[in-house]
Amino acid sequence: MMIGKLINFSALLLGTLTSPTPSPPSPPTTNIEKGPCHIFNSGRSANCLGQQLGSVPWKQFPSTLEAIDLSYNRLQAIHADDFLQLPQLRILRLQYNNISHIDDDAFKNNTLMEELNIFNNSLQEIPATALTPLLNLKQLYMSNNFYKHATLADSFSKFVKLKVLSMGGPLVMGLKKEDFQPLKNIRLHGFAIKCSSNLSYYEPGSLEVIQTLQMGFDMAIDQRPNALIDMLRDIANKKFSIIQFRNLFEFMYYMGEKDIFQGLGDISANQIIFHRGKFNENLLKMALTNLQVSSIKRLTLQYIDFARSPTFVDSGAGSSITNLALDNLDLWYISNPDVLRFDWRFTWFNKIKQLSIQYVYFNSVPCDAWVEMEGVKFMDISNNRLKDEFVFNQQCVYKGTMPNLHTFNMSSNELASLKDLSLLTREFRQMQVLDLSNNKLGSAEKSRDCVWQQNLTRLILHHNKFESEALRCLPITLHYLDLSYCDLDQLDMTYFKKATSLKELLLSGNKIKFIPSKWESPSLQSLALDGNSFGLISKESFQDMPQLSRLRAGNNPYHCTCELYVFVQDTMSKTKVNLTDWPWNYRCYHPEALLNTVVSKYFPGQVACDIRLVIIICVATTTVVILILMLICYIFDLPWYTKATYQIIRAKYRAHKEKAAGEPGTFTYHAFISYSHSDAEWVRDELLPSLENNRNPYHLCIHERDFMPGKWIIDNIIDNIESSRKVIFVLSINFVNSEWCNYELYFAQQRAMGKTFSDIILVLKEPIDPSSLPSKYCKLKKMLSTKTYIEWPQHVNQQAFFWEQLKSVLGKPTMTRSRMHSAKSRTSSVRSISLMMEDQRPEVSMHNMDKEAEPKIEIIKRNDDLSNDKQIPVVALMNSQLEQAIEGLIKVFHSYSSKEGDKYKLSKVELKSLLETELKDLMACANDPKGIDEIMSDLDENGDQELDFQEFVVLVAALTVACNDFFEEFCKKEGKKAGK
């Protein structure tokens, strides 16, 4: 920064640095002796800065030392042996101590010394004797001590290599002509003199012998302002690069009328600096009036306390400063912004080429100011807390203003509207560079309808707060655009497509999460994307940037993947793009195992990243797997198992649909088995054991065992098919030839009408060709061609899977409604009745009871040929008394069940009423509520707290059996009595 460079120069020139400047860090080396100083640079440098040392720690110093920094300590004296053992010493810094004495022999063995700094100590005399051996001195800083005069000893004439000298102090009351005579033959680069704030005298000619390029005055002439005239006369007709006046008026403003700057016109210097001090309009006018006729091309006013002159009169005739032709005018840290309107005009800016106004904090720019600055080519108004309304006034006419302005710096202010700035600068026809960094720009609301000057090629916008939409407000004529650190999280490609001349783009330090593909920028040559938030980058993003040659994309959270690897490889080997920050700024962020791994050391396998190789391997592997599966299928007959599994899944799906559709959940049988008499052995030996002899057995119906005696065979077929949840047809050639099987098939089809054919299960016991079936089996043909069937496998190892198939089709063996209740139920009922009648008949053993209760099964044989079957009933018709008894039983039941609730069921109240009325003589518990509850509990099989007719008949049967046993026993007893 220009301000910093000038301020640092002037401080260095005067030796008045106010803060320590530690030596640059270097790798530590082993100290010869432990101590407060840090020895480094292979024993050639020692840093003892700020260690609160009261004396020089010379015992720690190796003899090889060439540079020592002992500044900012508490040293009070320099003794002869402090640096005696250091013949190689070249640099010694002792500033900011309290040194009041230096031995005459202190530097006698340090003849190679080139720089000595004893600035800001307590020396009362210039240590001329101690300095005498230092004939190689190039820089000597000894100002700001307690010298009472500035007279140099004759020995200083021997310092022919001296280039920089600063001297004097706050007690030097003035300068004499003989003070600097020893320097008359020495040509310096820099000379600075400090005197008292209350200069008492100045002899003309005191500075006449000084030959230097840079001259610094640190003295206040409040009491003797005319001394400035003599000083300027002494240095007239000499060539200087810089002349600096520090605190020229320290305590009061100059109120005199005499022009004390009258000799300034004879000064030949590139730059004059007024650092600190008080200036009013009159004094400034004197200085500027004389500068108009001088050769000085640069004027700097910094840290000036400016005030209006109460005696200044504006005659209205215009400004007296109209010909101030300067290359540079710097106004920095001025206390009063009125300095800009010096003598109430802006004409003193008219012929300024580079104008810098910083830290002045002005709050308006009058319309006429823009008109007066017609010669300005470079203008810097940064660091002034400017707002939009301070610099842009809608009432001003900007057309034709700033005709020569090339570069405009408005950085580090509080500007927020791109639109206003575009309207301000669009009439600056020659402007090519605009710096708006460190402001508050980027709001989409204040970035609409921008109209920019067409010559603008360089725009600096770093450290703003940009929204993506605001990019559309930027000029499209740019060659250079800096959007670093603008909080951008995405890019608006619309702008970049229009900015066809853009060559360099800086997007560092934003929050961009991804790089768009197909980023079109035909002229872009340099792109900076470092310090963002994207983890993936590919060459496709930059393929539409044919001129791109420099890319900086480090310090991003990279995902180390094949895509990144391919991008790096292609960029480094195949393209002309140079990764300028490669490789150390490229590190892996993901996956966790590669965290902080340098991307240049990331080498994924060739198989993982070569898509062609991956495809080849995948195709080959797939082919091999298919061949192996085909071989396995061939060896282990997997197609059969696959087909069977498919049938199981379909069966379970159908069962689920039927359940969801509300199909009846209870049947007498789980399945009715239809088979030919010739296949009966397979049914008895294979089918029945596999389905009925399980932990969860199925209740199957076969005609040999389960047909009702006394019924017609056709009726038995129909009733049992209707009472079965499924119908299994065991298909074989014998089945086709059976007339009865055909009837059963027909009845099953009729039952399926209006429902689904999922109730019919076809088991192919042996292969059947559907085309070979007789025409009368058209329905069977259709079912074989449209309905999935289960084949009985011939291989024993496949038969277990066959039974799993069949069970899955049948579904889970749920509870069925038995026609004849189990012997356990009847036995329980009879036990209850026996207890009720124990006072009326002898006890009947449970063993006999169970035996009597067991149903007698009569095997019904059926021929497959109907020609021999005349459909004769199996047993004789029952007599009319039994029929009447059955009829009476039914009437009694319904006469009680219809009294309340379900008319087909007996409630507990209805049962109690029936027992009390109809069976009060047979049942001792008819009037006992607890006995009624026990009977109801024994008979109520489904737990619905009611008895249907079927449950009620069990009670009648048990009573009948008990009565029969009673009468048999009674008859036996009576027979014995008659025999006697």
Secondary structure by P-SEA (a helix, b strand, c coil): caaaaaaaaaaaaaccccccccccccccccccccccccccccccbbbbccccccccccccccccccbbbbccccccccccccccccccccbbbbccccccccccccccccccccbbbbccccccccccccccccccccbbbbcccccccccccccccccccccbbbbbcccccccccccccccccccccbbbbbbccccccccccccccccccbbbbbcccccccaaaaaaaaaaccccccbbbbcccccccccccccccccccccccccccccccccccaaaaaaaaaaaaaccccbbbbcccbbbbbccccccccccccccccccbbbbccccccccccccccccccccccbbbbcccccccccaaaaaacccccbbbbcccccccccccccccccccccccccbbbbcccccccaaaaaaaccccccccbbbbcccccccccccccccccccccbbbbccccccccccccccccccbbbbccccccccccccccccccccbbbbccccccccccccccccccbbbbccccccccccccccccccccbbbbccccccccaaaaaaaaaaacccccccccccccbbbccccccccccccccccccccccaaaaaaaaaaaaaaaaaaaaaaaaaaaaaaaaaaaaaaaaaaaaaaaaaaacccccccccbbbbbcccaaaaaaccccccccccccccccccccccccccccaaaaaaaaaaaccbbbbbccccccccaaaaaaaaaaaaaacccccccbbbbcccccccccccccaaaaaaaaacbbbbbbcccccaaaaaaaaaaaaaccccccccccccaaaaaaaaaaaaaaaccccccccaaaaaaaabbbbbbbbbbccccccccccccccccaaaaaaaaaaaaaaaaaaacccccccccaaaaaaaaaccccccccccccaaaaaaaaaaacccccccccaaaaaaaaaaaaaaaaaaaaaaaaaaaaaaac
